[in-house]
Amino acid sequence: MTVKKRYLTSKPECRCTFVLPAEAAREASTVALAGDFNDWSTTSHPMKRLKSGDFKIEINLPVGQQYQYRFFTDQGTWENDWSAEAYVPASGLAVDNSLVTV
């Protein structure tokens, strides 16, 4: 599922719901959302584990921008969003980042 977006009427922000499916985080106990919106912090946006095994988080992002992001697991691995809107090369690395536009 792509990032679910709900644009707020009270301010220029979008409520974004990010989900990492259980299949992508098989061995993980914890997962965090990291991206250019939080300086790629692997601790500032912990995700909640659902009964299904999926991990989920909702955050508000300012509209009119594109954001690169990935999921970081407690196994020390980085996972992309399998259903991201697009992928862009990560600066200086041989991998891609997921991309969301709000």
Secondary structure as GFF3:
##gff-version 3
##sequence-region A 1 102
A	DSSP	beta_strand	4	7	.	.	.	ID=ss1
A	DSSP	beta_strand	13	20	.	.	.	ID=ss2
A	DSSP	three_ten_helix	22	25	.	.	.	ID=ss3
A	DSSP	beta_strand	31	35	.	.	.	ID=ss4
A	DSSP	three_ten_helix	36	38	.	.	.	ID=ss5
A	DSSP	beta_strand	48	49	.	.	.	ID=ss6
A	DSSP	beta_strand	55	62	.	.	.	ID=ss7
A	DSSP	beta_strand	66	73	.	.	.	ID=ss8
A	DSSP	beta_strand	78	79	.	.	.	ID=ss9
A	DSSP	beta_strand	86	89	.	.	.	ID=ss10
A	DSSP	beta_strand	96	101	.	.	.	ID=ss11
###
